[in-house]
Amino acid sequence: MLTLLYWILQLYVLALIAYAVMSFIRPRYGSPLLSVQRFLGSIVEPVLRPVRRLLPTAQIGGMGIDFSVTIVVLVIEFVLLPLLVR
């Protein structure tokens, strides 16, 4: 059971990374990429939203940088997964 949870969390990390990379892409309406982007958003946004409320976007050089994906990935990789491997 723990192995299954471990792999689900790893897949979630991949979804977070894919979502972050796809945030730089603006697909056209009707593109299959838009469907993938919306699907990933529906999976990861419920977790990212509370992190964004706690840690607002950093303003660096006139640009806003969102560290919420980084924070969630670090928590999964260095807090949750080690607890499962014990």
MARZA-14188 format. One record per residue: residue number from 0; residue in three letters; x, y, z of N, C-alpha, C, CB in turn. Coordinates in pm, 1 decimal. Glycine has a CB too. Layout:
BEGIN
+-----+------+----------+----------+----------+----------+----------+----------+----------+----------+----------+----------+----------+----------+
| seq | type |       nx |       ny |       nz |      cax |      cay |      caz |       cx |       cy |       cz |      cbx |      cby |      cbz |
+-----+------+----------+----------+----------+----------+----------+----------+----------+----------+----------+----------+----------+----------+
| NUM |  ALA |        X |        Y |        Z |        X |        Y |        Z |        X |        Y |        Z |        X |        Y |        Z |
...
+-----+------+----------+----------+----------+----------+----------+----------+----------+----------+----------+----------+----------+----------+
This chain:
BEGIN
+-----+------+----------+----------+----------+----------+----------+----------+----------+----------+----------+----------+----------+----------+
| seq | type |       nx |       ny |       nz |      cax |      cay |      caz |       cx |       cy |       cz |      cbx |      cby |      cbz |
+-----+------+----------+----------+----------+----------+----------+----------+----------+----------+----------+----------+----------+----------+
|   0 |  MET |     81.5 |   -120.0 |      0.0 |      0.0 |      0.0 |      0.0 |     85.8 |    126.3 |      0.0 |    -92.7 |     -0.1 |    120.0 |
|   1 |  LEU |    194.2 |    123.5 |     81.0 |    282.4 |    239.9 |     85.7 |    354.0 |    260.1 |    -46.9 |    384.3 |    225.0 |    198.3 |
|   2 |  THR |    384.9 |    150.3 |   -115.1 |    449.6 |    161.3 |   -245.7 |    357.5 |    231.0 |   -344.1 |    489.4 |     22.8 |   -298.9 |
|   3 |  LEU |    230.3 |    198.9 |   -340.7 |    134.2 |    263.7 |   -429.3 |    125.8 |    413.4 |   -400.2 |     -4.1 |    199.0 |   -414.8 |
|   4 |  LEU |    119.1 |    450.0 |   -274.7 |    114.3 |    590.6 |   -236.0 |    242.7 |    662.9 |   -277.4 |     92.4 |    603.4 |    -84.4 |
|   5 |  TYR |    355.7 |    594.9 |   -262.8 |    484.1 |    650.5 |   -306.1 |    480.7 |    685.0 |   -454.4 |    598.3 |    551.5 |   -277.4 |
|   6 |  TRP |    432.8 |    592.7 |   -537.1 |    429.1 |    615.9 |   -681.6 |    324.9 |    719.8 |   -720.1 |    401.0 |    485.8 |   -754.7 |
|   7 |  ILE |    216.6 |    727.0 |   -649.2 |    116.5 |    831.7 |   -675.4 |    176.9 |    969.3 |   -648.2 |    -10.7 |    810.2 |   -588.0 |
|   8 |  LEU |    250.3 |    980.5 |   -538.1 |    315.1 |   1109.0 |   -507.2 |    421.4 |   1143.8 |   -611.0 |    378.3 |   1104.8 |   -367.1 |
|   9 |  GLN |    494.5 |   1044.3 |   -659.5 |    593.8 |   1069.8 |   -763.6 |    526.6 |   1116.5 |   -892.8 |    677.4 |    943.6 |   -790.0 |
|  10 |  LEU |    415.1 |   1055.1 |   -927.8 |    340.5 |   1098.7 |  -1045.9 |    287.3 |   1240.4 |  -1027.6 |    224.6 |   1002.3 |  -1074.8 |
|  11 |  TYR |    247.4 |   1272.4 |   -906.1 |    199.7 |   1407.9 |   -877.4 |    311.9 |   1509.8 |   -895.1 |    142.8 |   1416.0 |   -734.7 |
|  12 |  VAL |    431.8 |   1473.7 |   -853.7 |    546.7 |   1562.2 |   -873.6 |    569.1 |   1584.2 |  -1022.9 |    674.4 |   1503.2 |   -807.2 |
|  13 |  LEU |    558.2 |   1478.8 |  -1102.3 |    571.9 |   1493.1 |  -1247.9 |    463.0 |   1583.9 |  -1304.6 |    566.3 |   1355.2 |  -1316.2 |
|  14 |  ALA |    341.5 |   1571.1 |  -1253.3 |    232.4 |   1657.3 |  -1298.3 |    260.8 |   1803.3 |  -1262.4 |     98.6 |   1611.9 |  -1236.2 |
|  15 |  LEU |    315.9 |   1826.8 |  -1144.5 |    352.0 |   1962.9 |  -1103.8 |    458.5 |   2022.3 |  -1196.4 |    402.5 |   1963.3 |   -958.6 |
|  16 |  ILE |    558.9 |   1942.9 |  -1228.1 |    665.9 |   1991.0 |  -1315.6 |    612.2 |   2017.2 |  -1455.7 |    781.6 |   1889.5 |  -1321.0 |
|  17 |  ALA |    529.5 |   1926.0 |  -1506.7 |    470.1 |   1946.2 |  -1639.3 |    383.2 |   2071.7 |  -1640.5 |    386.4 |   1823.0 |  -1680.7 |
|  18 |  TYR |    309.0 |   2094.0 |  -1534.5 |    224.0 |   2213.5 |  -1524.9 |    308.6 |   2340.4 |  -1524.5 |    136.7 |   2207.8 |  -1397.9 |
|  19 |  ALA |    419.2 |   2337.5 |  -1451.1 |    507.7 |   2454.2 |  -1446.0 |    568.3 |   2482.5 |  -1582.8 |    619.1 |   2432.9 |  -1342.4 |
|  20 |  VAL |    612.9 |   2379.8 |  -1651.8 |    671.7 |   2398.0 |  -1784.8 |    565.7 |   2447.5 |  -1883.1 |    734.5 |   2265.7 |  -1835.4 |
|  21 |  MET |    446.7 |   2390.9 |  -1875.4 |    340.1 |   2429.3 |  -1968.0 |    286.0 |   2569.1 |  -1940.0 |    227.2 |   2328.9 |  -1961.0 |
|  22 |  SER |    317.1 |   2624.5 |  -1824.7 |    270.9 |   2760.7 |  -1795.8 |    340.1 |   2863.4 |  -1885.1 |    295.6 |   2794.8 |  -1648.5 |
|  23 |  PHE |    450.1 |   2824.8 |  -1947.3 |    519.8 |   2913.5 |  -2039.5 |    464.3 |   2906.3 |  -2181.4 |    666.6 |   2880.3 |  -2040.9 |
|  24 |  ILE |    373.3 |   2812.3 |  -2205.1 |    317.0 |   2789.7 |  -2338.4 |    174.9 |   2843.8 |  -2341.9 |    319.4 |   2638.4 |  -2375.7 |
|  25 |  ARG |    141.0 |   2915.6 |  -2445.1 |      5.5 |   2966.4 |  -2465.3 |    -55.7 |   2895.0 |  -2585.9 |      5.6 |   3121.7 |  -2486.2 |
|  26 |  PRO |   -121.8 |   2780.3 |  -2562.4 |   -180.5 |   2707.8 |  -2675.7 |   -302.5 |   2780.5 |  -2732.2 |   -219.8 |   2566.1 |  -2633.2 |
|  27 |  ARG |   -324.9 |   2759.4 |  -2859.4 |   -442.0 |   2818.4 |  -2923.9 |   -568.4 |   2745.9 |  -2881.3 |   -427.7 |   2814.5 |  -3076.5 |
|  28 |  TYR |   -680.0 |   2816.6 |  -2894.6 |   -809.5 |   2758.1 |  -2861.4 |   -832.8 |   2636.4 |  -2950.6 |   -924.4 |   2862.6 |  -2878.3 |
|  29 |  GLY |   -877.0 |   2527.0 |  -2892.4 |   -904.6 |   2404.3 |  -2965.7 |   -785.0 |   2312.5 |  -2975.6 |   -952.8 |   2436.9 |  -3102.3 |
|  30 |  SER |   -669.2 |   2358.1 |  -2929.7 |   -548.4 |   2276.0 |  -2934.4 |   -556.3 |   2165.9 |  -2828.8 |   -422.1 |   2363.0 |  -2912.9 |
|  31 |  PRO |   -507.1 |   2045.7 |  -2859.9 |   -504.5 |   1939.4 |  -2757.8 |   -416.9 |   1977.9 |  -2638.3 |   -453.5 |   1807.9 |  -2819.3 |
|  32 |  LEU |   -319.2 |   2063.4 |  -2662.4 |   -233.0 |   2109.8 |  -2554.3 |   -312.3 |   2188.2 |  -2449.2 |   -120.3 |   2196.5 |  -2610.5 |
|  33 |  LEU |   -412.5 |   2260.9 |  -2494.2 |   -497.8 |   2335.5 |  -2402.6 |   -572.8 |   2240.1 |  -2309.6 |   -597.2 |   2423.2 |  -2480.9 |
|  34 |  SER |   -619.0 |   2128.8 |  -2364.5 |   -688.6 |   2028.8 |  -2282.3 |   -594.9 |   1969.1 |  -2178.0 |   -746.7 |   1917.0 |  -2370.8 |
|  35 |  VAL |   -472.2 |   1941.7 |  -2217.7 |   -373.5 |   1886.4 |  -2123.7 |   -343.9 |   1988.3 |  -2014.3 |   -242.4 |   1846.6 |  -2197.7 |
|  36 |  GLN |   -328.0 |   2114.1 |  -2053.9 |   -300.1 |   2220.2 |  -1957.7 |   -414.5 |   2235.6 |  -1857.1 |   -276.1 |   2352.6 |  -2030.7 |
|  37 |  ARG |   -536.0 |   2230.9 |  -1905.9 |   -652.2 |   2242.1 |  -1815.3 |   -662.7 |   2121.8 |  -1722.3 |   -782.1 |   2256.0 |  -1896.1 |
|  38 |  PHE |   -635.5 |   2003.0 |  -1775.0 |   -639.7 |   1881.1 |  -1693.5 |   -535.6 |   1888.8 |  -1581.6 |   -615.2 |   1755.5 |  -1781.6 |
|  39 |  LEU |   -412.3 |   1925.6 |  -1617.4 |   -307.7 |   1937.6 |  -1515.8 |   -344.3 |   2044.4 |  -1412.8 |   -172.6 |   1971.0 |  -1581.3 |
|  40 |  GLY |   -400.8 |   2154.8 |  -1460.4 |   -443.3 |   2260.2 |  -1368.7 |   -547.9 |   2213.0 |  -1269.6 |   -497.1 |   2377.0 |  -1446.1 |
|  41 |  SER |   -640.2 |   2131.4 |  -1318.1 |   -744.9 |   2081.1 |  -1228.2 |   -688.6 |   1987.3 |  -1122.1 |   -852.8 |   2009.0 |  -1308.2 |
|  42 |  ILE |   -574.5 |   1926.0 |  -1150.8 |   -511.9 |   1834.9 |  -1055.0 |   -424.3 |   1910.6 |   -954.5 |   -428.0 |   1730.1 |  -1129.0 |
|  43 |  VAL |   -345.5 |   2005.1 |  -1003.1 |   -245.2 |   2067.1 |   -916.3 |   -290.1 |   2197.0 |   -849.1 |   -122.5 |   2094.2 |   -995.6 |
|  44 |  GLU |   -381.2 |   2270.3 |   -909.0 |   -422.0 |   2398.9 |   -851.8 |   -481.9 |   2388.3 |   -711.4 |   -521.5 |   2464.2 |   -942.7 |
|  45 |  PRO |   -561.1 |   2284.8 |   -679.1 |   -613.3 |   2277.1 |   -541.3 |   -503.7 |   2268.5 |   -434.7 |   -704.2 |   2157.1 |   -528.2 |
|  46 |  VAL |   -388.3 |   2216.3 |   -470.0 |   -276.4 |   2209.5 |   -374.9 |   -194.1 |   2338.1 |   -379.3 |   -186.2 |   2087.6 |   -405.6 |
|  47 |  LEU |   -178.0 |   2395.1 |   -497.8 |    -95.5 |   2515.2 |   -512.1 |   -162.4 |   2639.7 |   -454.1 |    -63.5 |   2538.3 |   -658.3 |
|  48 |  ARG |   -293.2 |   2647.0 |   -462.7 |   -365.7 |   2766.8 |   -419.0 |   -338.2 |   2803.9 |   -272.4 |   -514.8 |   2745.8 |   -438.6 |
|  49 |  PRO |   -346.6 |   2709.7 |   -177.0 |   -317.6 |   2747.3 |    -37.6 |   -171.6 |   2791.3 |    -16.9 |   -348.9 |   2630.0 |     54.9 |
|  50 |  VAL |    -79.7 |   2730.5 |    -92.4 |     60.7 |   2769.5 |    -81.1 |     78.2 |   2912.2 |   -132.1 |    152.1 |   2671.7 |   -159.9 |
|  51 |  ARG |      9.6 |   2945.8 |   -240.1 |     17.7 |   3082.6 |   -294.7 |    -38.8 |   3185.3 |   -197.0 |    -57.8 |   3091.5 |   -428.4 |
|  52 |  ARG |   -139.9 |   3146.1 |   -120.3 |   -194.7 |   3239.0 |    -20.6 |    -93.0 |   3265.7 |     90.8 |   -325.6 |   3182.6 |     39.5 |
|  53 |  LEU |    -19.7 |   3161.0 |    129.2 |     80.6 |   3176.0 |    235.5 |    207.8 |   3243.7 |    186.1 |    115.1 |   3040.3 |    294.2 |
|  54 |  LEU |    245.8 |   3215.6 |     62.2 |    370.1 |   3268.1 |      6.0 |    337.3 |   3343.7 |   -122.3 |    473.0 |   3153.4 |    -21.3 |
|  55 |  PRO |    320.2 |   3474.9 |   -112.8 |    282.8 |   3550.3 |   -232.7 |    394.2 |   3549.5 |   -337.6 |    248.0 |   3694.3 |   -195.4 |
|  56 |  THR |    358.6 |   3587.6 |   -458.4 |    452.6 |   3592.6 |   -569.0 |    565.7 |   3689.7 |   -537.6 |    381.4 |   3633.0 |   -698.7 |
|  57 |  ALA |    688.8 |   3645.7 |   -561.5 |    806.2 |   3730.1 |   -536.8 |    827.4 |   3822.6 |   -656.1 |    933.5 |   3643.2 |   -511.2 |
|  58 |  GLN |    849.8 |   3948.3 |   -628.4 |    878.5 |   4046.2 |   -733.0 |   1029.6 |   4059.9 |   -746.0 |    812.2 |   4184.2 |   -701.4 |
|  59 |  ILE |   1083.6 |   4010.4 |   -855.5 |   1227.5 |   4015.3 |   -878.4 |   1252.5 |   4077.6 |  -1014.7 |   1291.4 |   3873.3 |   -869.2 |
|  60 |  GLY |   1316.2 |   4192.2 |  -1015.1 |   1347.8 |   4259.3 |  -1140.1 |   1225.8 |   4296.9 |  -1221.6 |   1436.1 |   4173.1 |  -1221.7 |
|  61 |  GLY |   1117.6 |   4332.0 |  -1156.2 |    996.3 |   4371.1 |  -1227.0 |    912.0 |   4253.0 |  -1273.2 |   1032.1 |   4454.9 |  -1344.9 |
|  62 |  MET |    955.3 |   4131.5 |  -1243.8 |    878.7 |   4012.1 |  -1281.7 |    826.8 |   3943.8 |  -1156.0 |    965.7 |   3913.6 |  -1365.6 |
|  63 |  GLY |    711.6 |   3882.5 |  -1168.4 |    657.6 |   3804.8 |  -1058.1 |    696.8 |   3658.7 |  -1074.3 |    504.3 |   3819.6 |  -1050.4 |
|  64 |  ILE |    756.7 |   3602.1 |   -970.7 |    798.6 |   3462.0 |   -975.4 |    720.2 |   3385.6 |   -870.3 |    952.8 |   3447.3 |   -952.2 |
|  65 |  ASP |    653.7 |   3279.7 |   -915.1 |    570.1 |   3196.9 |   -828.6 |    650.9 |   3075.3 |   -783.9 |    439.2 |   3153.2 |   -901.7 |
|  66 |  PHE |    676.8 |   3067.3 |   -653.9 |    754.7 |   2956.6 |   -600.1 |    667.8 |   2844.0 |   -545.2 |    846.2 |   3006.8 |   -492.0 |
|  67 |  SER |    537.4 |   2849.3 |   -565.4 |    448.3 |   2749.7 |   -505.6 |    477.4 |   2608.0 |   -555.9 |    303.3 |   2785.7 |   -534.9 |
|  68 |  VAL |    505.7 |   2591.7 |   -684.2 |    536.1 |   2458.0 |   -737.4 |    662.9 |   2404.8 |   -671.8 |    552.3 |   2461.8 |   -892.3 |
|  69 |  THR |    762.7 |   2489.9 |   -659.6 |    889.1 |   2448.6 |   -597.3 |    867.4 |   2404.9 |   -453.3 |    991.4 |   2562.7 |   -602.3 |
|  70 |  ILE |    789.0 |   2481.5 |   -379.6 |    762.2 |   2449.3 |   -238.0 |    691.0 |   2315.7 |   -226.1 |    677.5 |   2560.1 |   -171.5 |
|  71 |  VAL |    588.9 |   2293.7 |   -307.6 |    512.6 |   2168.3 |   -299.3 |    600.6 |   2049.1 |   -337.3 |    388.0 |   2174.0 |   -391.3 |
|  72 |  VAL |    680.5 |   2063.2 |   -442.7 |    769.7 |   1953.2 |   -482.6 |    869.4 |   1923.1 |   -371.2 |    845.0 |   1988.1 |   -613.8 |
|  73 |  LEU |    926.3 |   2026.2 |   -310.7 |   1022.2 |   2003.9 |   -201.2 |    957.3 |   1935.8 |    -81.6 |   1083.9 |   2136.3 |   -157.2 |
|  74 |  VAL |    836.0 |   1976.3 |    -48.5 |    765.7 |   1912.2 |     63.9 |    738.6 |   1765.1 |     33.6 |    632.8 |   1985.5 |     93.9 |
|  75 |  ILE |    695.1 |   1736.2 |    -87.1 |    667.5 |   1596.1 |   -122.5 |    796.7 |   1514.7 |   -119.4 |    601.3 |   1586.7 |   -262.7 |
|  76 |  GLU |    901.9 |   1566.7 |   -184.3 |   1026.5 |   1491.1 |   -198.1 |   1104.8 |   1476.0 |    -67.9 |   1113.5 |   1557.0 |   -299.9 |
|  77 |  PHE |   1103.5 |   1579.2 |     18.7 |   1187.9 |   1575.0 |    136.8 |   1114.3 |   1555.8 |    268.4 |   1265.6 |   1698.4 |    144.0 |
|  78 |  VAL |    980.2 |   1560.0 |    264.8 |    904.4 |   1537.8 |    388.5 |    814.2 |   1414.5 |    374.9 |    819.4 |   1662.8 |    423.4 |
|  79 |  LEU |    726.5 |   1413.8 |    275.6 |    629.8 |   1304.6 |    265.5 |    691.4 |   1172.9 |    220.8 |    520.8 |   1342.6 |    170.6 |
|  80 |  LEU |    769.5 |   1174.1 |    113.9 |    826.4 |   1049.5 |     63.2 |    920.1 |    981.7 |    162.2 |    900.0 |   1075.8 |    -64.6 |
|  81 |  PRO |   1008.9 |   1055.0 |    230.2 |   1091.1 |    987.4 |    330.8 |   1009.2 |    922.8 |    443.7 |   1188.7 |   1085.9 |    390.0 |
|  82 |  LEU |    894.7 |    981.5 |    477.0 |    808.9 |    920.8 |    579.0 |    751.9 |    787.5 |    531.5 |    694.9 |   1016.1 |    616.1 |
|  83 |  LEU |    727.8 |    776.0 |    401.5 |    673.6 |    651.2 |    346.9 |    779.2 |    542.6 |    334.9 |    611.5 |    676.4 |    211.4 |
|  84 |  VAL |    902.4 |    581.0 |    312.0 |   1010.4 |    485.0 |    288.8 |   1058.0 |    421.7 |    418.4 |   1127.2 |    552.7 |    218.8 |
|  85 |  ARG |   1039.9 |    488.6 |    529.8 |   1085.2 |    438.0 |    661.1 |   1050.3 |    295.6 |    682.7 |   1027.1 |    518.6 |    772.0 |
+-----+------+----------+----------+----------+----------+----------+----------+----------+----------+----------+----------+----------+----------+
